[in-house]
Structure formats: C-alpha cells, structure tokens
Amino acid sequence: MSGSPLPGPHGGTGTARRPVWPGVPNPLGARYRPAGPEGVEGTNFALWAGGAEAVEVCLFDDGTDGPGQTGGTGVREEAGEDAPLVETRLPLTELTHEIWHGFVPGIRPGQRYGFRVHGRWDPWTGARWNPAKLLLDPYARAVDGDFTLPPEVYGHVRDWPQPQVADTVRDDRDSAPYVPKGVVVHDDAPDGEWADDRRPGTPWADSVIYELHVRGFTKRHPGIPEELRGTYAGLAHPAAIGHLRRLGVTAVELLPVHQFAHEEHLLQRGLRNYWGYNSIGYFAPHAGYAAGGTRGQQVEEFKEMVRALHAAGIEVILDVVYNHTAEAGERGPTLSLRGIDNRGYYRLQPDARRYTDYTGCGNTLHVVQPQVLRLITDSLRYWVTEMGVDGFRFDLAAALARSMHDVDMLSPFLAVIAQDPVLRRVKLIAEPWDVGSGGYQVGAFPPLWTEWNDRYRDAVRDFWRGATPDVRDLGYRLSGSSDLYAWGGRRPYASVNFVTAHDGFTLRDLVTYEEKHNEDNGEGNQDGTNDNRSWNCGAEGETDDAGINAVRRRQLRNLLTTLLVSTGVPMLVAGDEMGRTQGGSNNAYCQDSEVSWLDWSLLEQPGPYALHQLTRRLLALRRAHPVLRRRAFFSGRPQTADGLRDLAWFTAFGAEMTERDWYAPASTLGLFLSGRDIPGRDEQGRRITDDSFLTVFHAAAHPIEFELPGPPWAEAYELMIDTSLEDQDAAPGTVYEGGTAVTVPERTVLLFRVRS
C-alpha cells in the first residue's frame, strides 16, 4: 500500500512513496519496532475510530525526520525551525474491531505524525468527522509544537455569519500547519531501565503531600541554572529536591503534566493556561516543561525527574484530568477525539449536537464507553509502569464515576480500577465532586480511595476566623473525619486534609484578603469563588500596620499547626510554608507570571523564614510520633484500667466535653491523644506505643486560662509549640503540672507533650 505526497504547510512537497504493511491492531498508538531477526525496523500505527469510513496516518518531514537522517532521537541539529514541512498521507486499510492499523517500515523515533479520519459530517446526529483536520493521536507518547487555535483548527466554520448554527457548517481548511504533531518514541522500556530505581512506597498514614507546579516551583529558584528553570529537569535539580527534603514532605502532587492546550479566550487576551487542566494528550508529558527538546526528549527528562525524586525518598503523584478534554463544547476546536469519533468519546445530549457538561469545561468524556475506559486505564498504567509515578489525584472524580447519568460507586471506572493489578496498588486520590446534579460525593468513594476533604478546609478556616457556631464539626475534622470515612474498612488516611489548594487563596492571602482580586484574568473579576471563608485581620490587602501584620503571621502559624497535628493525610501547597502571595487572586489559572511563581527571596525575610522553620518542626514532630499518624480511627472508649481513653476532648476548665458543650458556642477546644496503646503493630508484630499529646486550640481575640487535665491524663506537660511566638526556639521546654492553669494568649495553638 502506498501514500500520496501532499503539499506541506510551508510549501514543501512529498519526498517518497512508502509501503504500508498490515501491521497489528494492538497496542494502540504509534509503536516503534526495532529491526528484529527479519531485519526490518519501523512503526506500527493503530487508531480506534468507531464509525469512521477511512483513516490516514500523516507523516511530517522537514529534513530531520525519517530513516537515515535522525539516529535514535529523530533530531538533526542543523535543521532550523522554519524548515519546510512535507506531509505524506498513508491510508490505513486494515480494520480489526474498529481499529485501523498498519506497519510502516523505516519509521523511527523522532518521526512526527498525526491522523486524518474520514466519515460523515452530520452534527445533528453527533457525527463530526472532517479529514481536513489533522488529529493528535490520543496515545501519542510525545507532542511537538503548540496549539494556537486559529479558525483553521475548528471542524466547523467558526466565523459563520449565523453563529447559532455555526458548529453545523463544516470547515474544509487544512489545520495541519497550526496544530502540534505526535512524535514516535521508543516506547518499550529496555530491560533494567528502572532497575536502580526504588519507589519510596510511603504508607498512606505516614504521607505528607506537597502540591506544586513544575514551572511555578522552579521558575525563580536562584539555585537552579536558568536554562533549567520551569522544567522537569529543574525539579530534578538538587536545589529543588533539597528544599523538599529539608521540609520533610513525602510526596509531590504535580499539577497537570499531561499535554494540554490553551483556551481560545485566553489566547485572545494574551494569556495562557497555567494550571494545565485542559488536557489533550493523556500519554505525553507536557512539552512546555521540557528543557532538552520536544521530539521525544521530554519523555526521558520526565523519567529522570521521577528517578531523582525517588532517590530522595519522595513519591510522585500526578493530578490528572480525565473528565474532559481541551476540545470544549460544540463550538470548540477539533484537535483529537472529536474528529476520531465524537459520539464514541463524549457524552452527548439527547439532540446529539450538544455536549453534556458535568465539568464546567464544555464536555465530559463518556467513561462508560469501553474505548474511553480503555484509553484512561491504558494511560494510567503507562504512567505507572513506564514513567515511574506513584499515584494520581483525579480532578472532578465524580464525573468519572457517573454511569449513564448519576454518580455510581459501582460504575465501570471504579470497578476496573479496583481489580486492576497495577492501579489498585498505587495512591488514588479523588476530588470527590463535579458540577453536575448529585455530584458532591465527599465521603462516598470506595475503600481503595482517599479524598480531598473540603469539609476539613471549611471547618478549619471558619474556626480561625471566628465563624463557627460551635465546635462539633471541627472535632470530627481534627480527629480523622470518622463521620465521613469510618465505613467499609476505610481508615483516617482516607481524608486528605488541606486548608489551601492551587485553586483559591494562598495561605497568606487567606489572612490578608476577604475579597477576590482576579482582575488580571480579564473576566471582570467574575471568575473564581466568592466563598473564600477568609479574614483579612482588619485591612484588605497588604498594609504597613505592624499590629495587623503580627496577627496575620500568627494566623498563618495557627492554620499550619492545626493542619499538621490533625489526624489524616496533610496536604501543603508549595510556597505556603514561606508565606507566598498571589496578590489576592483566588483563580490564578491563567497567570503564568510572578503572580504564580514562587518567590524564593521570601526565605531571606524573618517572618517567612520563621514560618518555614515552624513547618519543618511540625513535620519532624509528626514524623517522630505515630500517635499523630494513626492508621485506625479513635474509639473514644477507655483503653486502660484507669479509664484513660485514646481520645478525649476538654473545655477550658479542664473538664471533659459533654454533649451540651458540643452544642454551645465556643472558641476554645482541648484535644488529648493517648499514645499508650495505638491500634496496629509494627513490622515485627510489636505493640506501638508513643508519647501522649494535648493540643489547645483557642481562636478568640482575648487570652484565657486553660486548666491542664490532671491524672489519669497526665502528671505534667511539656510545651512543644506555642503559635503566639514568632520564634519557636523560645517555646519548647517549659513544664507544667497537671491540674494547673496556663494562660493561652489570644488566637493561639499550644501543643503539649505528656511527661511521665
């Protein structure tokens, strides 16, 4: 079988006619095959395109692609970026179970390619095939180029004079000059590639997650060479990893690193999608974060980053967006899945022309469809087995758990994950909601899963800003949220506790602003939530008022201390430990600028440095004491003959909380954790014992006297943390007898260790 050369986007012409052998339908994507005993090397191309009438694989050559020119990398250094491209279209005529496939001899790693898919154009029935649009392979392991979204990349005539039906009029202009291409890579890991890699395998109960952005974390780091800043290689640099190790986190949760595209409305404003929640390539590391090239080099660079983090004992968790794609709604561009099989990949409304949108992004992947489920699970397994990652945080996970309409915890997606021998062993984190009806599912995911617990976030924020009517909800959140997770064998570490995340205020902005300030996004400050649950401590924004700034610094210490002594898995956001600000923006999704990039010079300032040191101290304390990392829920029942319970709550008068106390207005709460007999055994089957701790949380604007519980709770207490102090080195060491009263300053956390 041969293909016909066509004019390239820069005026070039085809260079050769190539044979296409039948090939095989599996695996999907472009799979390079080195020369075997028969002496033929090449690449097998396979694309599932249900309902399509024909498929062409399109090869692009600018003098750096093709056999005899590229070596192993597919890049010839002397070729310029403006070298003319030549497109060669090769029909894939073999069709097996709706998979079009063919083997092309001589195609080597570095070759750029795409697909054109032929079929009916009938948007009224959901059919949107358009062979004029070059489509990205959903299984592409690397992507070269960027999406610019001119009118040519839309399957319909974007500027049709009747906009209400514009999406029904087919656009026959060629999109190839304006879209990125997939890149053939040597996908099969050589024997021993990961032999020297040791996954940290940190147990959930011992985990501390650090949410970061590859570009934002490294872009301004003075210890990283300038050419590596903003890249995977930058995150792998000893200067970046050194900060993570000194801090004491066990895992990084990377904002999306799948290949993503920028939305049209952002490009029109001169902005870009910074966070990356607009995926289009589920197997490809985002090319914009690569330092060493985008013709496959980004794959190895990502792997080297993972190896470096693993060597430091740090796990890698990816924030993944399988609920929607960058193709948006019916008026969005045709980049990949829409042009391959629109009806097969997306949830459509009954009229089939429009999309069901449970994500707020214009479309929702139809995960009930076998091929969509295969795409997602193949992608997940690839990132675990080939790229070395340790887990995933699923954006809007409730959308993935929907069956036909409703969220279903027995859905195909959750069932497949539960039985998969690779995926059921990695860390699985759900963002347990979407924007559709019935989408809020906090506490409902099955036992393999942990969840972002937004009820923890809200309760802690409300307590410290003085907005809680009582402390009932706070009590549940501090002790592992048993009301949400104590079912089906779930454990306290099912709750990922957080006060801030990438979306919303930073920790510093949480105590500096009460109103969002998203004007730079160009949306009239209408974007971003209005439910910030923040308190500016007396002035909106930055101020020179020393008193207000002192309160703000104390509130930062209170929030961090509360998070890191709570039962569950704590999640920090990069920069919160040093007081990073976004100037009041609570939706910096398109701010690829100093608004979002970490300002490392903060560590040279006394206040941020002290906050950083407090964070390190708290994480070291958590690491040293298993009573702060419990693997089982508290019983609240006596554990010893003297009546000592594993968990007890106290009022400021040193008395245990009664039912009435839980319903009364309160701004002070004492939490006692007993370390005498912690459920579970160590690796050698021995009982786990630890020190006991008393934590006093006091959110009122005035000091109080708190009576420390006497025997059997404790004979004496040693003060470990006092958030009223800027310098924690001045806090530890003071010992108080049980039964005596201590003064708790206004808005303060005191952490005591029981002395025997």
Secondary structure, DSSP 8 states (H G I E B T S, - for coil): ---EEE--TTS---------B---S-S-EEEEE---TT---EEEEEEE-TT-SEEEEEEEESSSSSTTTSTTTT--TT--TTS--EEEEEEE-EEETTEEEEEEET--TT-EEEEEEE--EEGGGTEE--TTS-B--TT-S-EES-----GGGSSB-TT-SSGGGGGGSB--S--GGGS-EEE----S--TTTTTT-------GGG--EEEE-HHHHHTT-TTS-GGGTTSHHHHTSHHHHHHHHHHT-SEEEES--EEE---HHHHHTT---SS---EEEEEEE-GGG-SS-SSSHHHHHHHHHHHHHHHTT-EEEEEE--S--TT-STTS--SSHHHHHHHHHB-B-TTSSSB--SSSSS--B-TTSHHHHHHHHHHHHHHHHTT---EEEETTHHHHTBSSSSB-TT-HHHHHHHH-TTGGGSEEEE----SSTT---TT-S-TT-EEEEHHHHHHHHHHHTT--SSSHHHHHHHBT-HHHH-STT--GGGEEE-S--SSS--HHHHTT-SS---GGGSSTT-SS-S------TTSSS----HHHHHHHHHHHHHHHHHHHHSBSEEEEETTGGGT---TT-S--TT--STTTS--GGGGGSHHHHHHHHHHHHHHHHHHH-GGGS-SS----SB-STT--BSEEEE-TTS-B--HHHHHS--SEEEEEE--SSEEEE-TTS-EE----EEEEEE-SSS-EEEE---TTS-SEEEEEEETT-S-GGGSTT-EEETT-EEEE-SSEEEEEEEE-
